[in-house]
Amino acid sequence: MQKFLIFCVLLIQSWFLIAQDETLLPGDTSSVKVFLVAGVDYGTVYDHNAFTLDISGGFESHNIYFGGFGCSIINNIEVNQDTLYQNMQMDLGYGGVILGYDFFSEKRIHFFVGSQFGWGVISLSKKKIANKVEYMERTYYENVFLLKPIAMIEFAITPHFTINAGGNYSFMNRLSSLKGFSNNDFKGINYVLSLKYYL
């Protein structure tokens, strides 16, 4: 948690140093806009490096964001401990609601804070072969709840397109039945790079 707080402080300091005199190009002044965001999170899950694809979208009105999101780990994470799940592949997918606020959005470089929260599934799959085709079959799974506070610096390339960098901190709850796994295995800071587009 301390590392996450330090990271947030550095983001805020960078924003104050760079963004004050940069104004955004004139654009659509509509009070309600539709946004789409696609990004990749990098962090640690179950002591493995994890890359998570994060897609979100919704509505922005007067700098307030409301919408939905979906996330999924996209790299292979194999259980190598000597447990019931040894040599199985672990996956995590989840989705829910995103809420946020864009500070000083009239500036070319501005600051976004928000939170994602929702439900997901941790699954453990093993390799199967049928008709000489290899595939992954889900054997064990559990439903979980996740909460991710977010802090981002956004650089506006145009009034309709931004490149964003920052971080989030994942909290997980309700994981109890998968032996050898705990909520803490999925808790921690993630570094984020994303693209946002306003329709």
C-alpha positions in Angstrom: 0.0 0.0 0.0 2.9 2.4 0.8 4.3 1.9 -2.7 0.9 2.7 -4.2 0.7 6.0 -2.2 4.2 7.0 -3.3 3.3 6.3 -6.9 0.1 8.5 -6.6 2.1 11.3 -5.1 4.6 11.2 -8.0 1.8 11.3 -10.5 0.2 14.3 -8.9 3.6 16.1 -8.7 4.3 15.4 -12.4 0.9 16.8 -13.3 1.5 20.0 -11.4 4.9 20.5 -12.9 3.8 19.9 -16.5 0.1 20.6 -17.0 -0.5 24.0 -15.7 0.1 26.1 -18.8 -0.9 23.6 -21.5 -4.5 24.1 -22.7 -6.5 21.6 -24.6 -7.3 22.2 -28.2 -10.9 23.5 -28.8 -13.3 20.6 -29.2 -16.9 19.4 -28.7 -18.5 21.4 -25.9 -21.4 18.9 -25.5 -22.4 18.3 -21.9 -22.6 14.5 -22.4 -20.0 12.4 -24.3 -19.6 8.7 -24.9 -16.1 7.3 -24.1 -14.3 4.1 -24.9 -11.0 3.0 -23.2 -8.7 0.1 -24.1 -5.6 -0.6 -22.0 -3.2 -3.1 -20.5 -2.4 -3.5 -16.8 0.9 -5.0 -15.6 1.2 -6.4 -12.1 1.7 -9.5 -10.0 -0.8 -12.2 -9.5 -0.1 -15.4 -7.5 3.6 -14.5 -7.5 3.6 -14.4 -11.4 3.8 -11.5 -13.8 0.3 -10.7 -15.1 -0.9 -8.7 -18.1 -4.5 -7.8 -18.0 -6.6 -6.5 -20.9 -8.9 -3.7 -19.6 -11.8 -2.5 -21.8 -14.3 0.1 -20.5 -16.9 2.5 -21.9 -19.7 4.7 -20.8 -20.7 8.4 -20.4 -18.9 11.5 -19.4 -20.8 14.6 -18.2 -19.1 17.7 -16.7 -15.9 15.6 -16.0 -17.8 12.8 -14.2 -17.4 9.4 -15.7 -19.9 6.5 -15.3 -19.8 3.2 -17.3 -18.9 -0.4 -17.4 -15.7 -2.4 -17.8 -14.4 -5.9 -18.5 -10.9 -7.3 -17.6 -9.1 -10.5 -18.3 -5.6 -11.8 -17.7 -4.1 -12.5 -21.2 -0.8 -14.3 -20.4 -0.5 -17.9 -19.2 -0.1 -18.4 -15.4 0.7 -22.0 -14.5 0.4 -23.4 -11.0 3.8 -24.9 -10.3 3.3 -25.6 -6.6 2.8 -29.2 -5.5 -0.9 -28.9 -4.8 -4.2 -30.3 -6.2 -3.9 -27.7 -9.0 -0.3 -28.4 -10.0 0.4 -27.8 -13.7 -3.1 -26.3 -14.2 -3.5 -22.9 -15.8 -5.1 -20.1 -13.8 -7.2 -17.4 -15.3 -9.0 -14.3 -13.9 -11.8 -12.5 -15.6 -14.1 -9.8 -14.1 -16.3 -6.9 -14.9 -18.5 -4.3 -13.4 -18.9 -0.5 -12.9 -16.4 2.3 -13.3 -16.8 5.7 -11.7 -14.4 8.6 -12.0 -13.6 12.3 -12.2 -11.4 14.2 -14.6 -9.6 17.1 -13.0 -8.8 20.2 -15.1 -9.9 18.5 -18.3 -9.4 21.7 -20.3 -5.7 21.2 -19.9 -3.8 19.2 -22.5 -2.3 17.1 -19.6 -4.8 16.4 -16.9 -5.5 14.0 -14.0 -8.1 11.3 -13.6 -9.1 9.4 -10.5 -11.8 6.8 -10.2 -12.6 3.2 -9.2 -13.6 0.0 -10.8 -15.7 -2.5 -8.8 -17.5 -5.7 -9.8 -17.5 -9.5 -9.8 -15.4 -12.0 -11.5 -14.3 -15.6 -11.7 -11.0 -17.3 -10.9 -10.7 -20.5 -12.8 -8.2 -23.4 -13.0 -8.0 -25.3 -16.2 -6.1 -28.3 -17.4 -5.1 -29.5 -20.8 -7.4 -32.0 -22.6 -7.0 -33.7 -26.0 -10.1 -34.6 -28.1 -9.8 -35.7 -31.7 -6.1 -34.8 -31.6 -7.0 -31.2 -30.7 -5.5 -29.8 -27.5 -7.7 -27.4 -25.5 -8.1 -26.1 -21.9 -11.0 -27.4 -19.8 -12.0 -25.5 -16.7 -12.0 -27.8 -13.7 -12.2 -25.6 -10.6 -13.5 -22.0 -10.2 -14.7 -19.5 -7.7 -16.7 -16.2 -7.9 -14.9 -13.2 -6.3 -15.5 -9.5 -5.7 -12.9 -6.9 -6.8 -12.3 -3.2 -6.2 -9.6 -1.1 -8.0 -9.0 2.5 -7.2 -7.4 4.3 -10.2 -5.1 7.3 -10.6 -4.0 8.3 -14.2 -2.3 11.1 -16.0 -4.0 11.7 -19.4 -2.3 13.4 -22.3 -4.8 14.8 -24.9 -3.5 14.3 -28.5 -6.8 15.8 -29.8 -10.0 16.8 -28.1 -11.3 13.3 -28.9 -8.3 11.1 -28.1 -6.0 10.7 -25.1 -3.0 8.5 -24.1 -3.1 7.6 -20.4 -0.5 6.3 -17.9 -0.9 5.5 -14.2 -1.8 2.8 -11.8 -4.4 1.1 -9.9 -4.5 -1.0 -6.7 -6.5 -4.3 -6.7 -8.4 -5.6 -3.7 -10.1 -9.0 -3.8 -12.7 -10.5 -1.5 -14.8 -13.7 -1.3 -12.0 -16.1 -2.3 -12.2 -19.0 0.1 -12.8 -22.4 -1.5 -9.6 -22.8 -3.7 -7.1 -24.3 -1.4 -3.7 -22.7 -1.6 -5.1 -19.4 -2.9 -6.0 -16.3 -0.9 -7.3 -12.9 -1.6 -3.8 -11.5 -0.9 -2.4 -13.4 -3.9 -4.4 -11.0 -6.1 -3.9 -7.8 -4.1 -1.4 -5.2 -5.2 -0.4 -2.3 -7.5 -0.8 -2.5 -11.3 0.8 -0.2 -13.8 -1.5 0.9 -16.6 -1.2 2.2 -20.2 -4.4 3.0 -22.0 -6.0 4.8 -24.9 -9.3 6.8 -24.5 -11.5 7.8 -27.4 -14.6 10.1 -27.2 -17.3 9.4 -29.8 
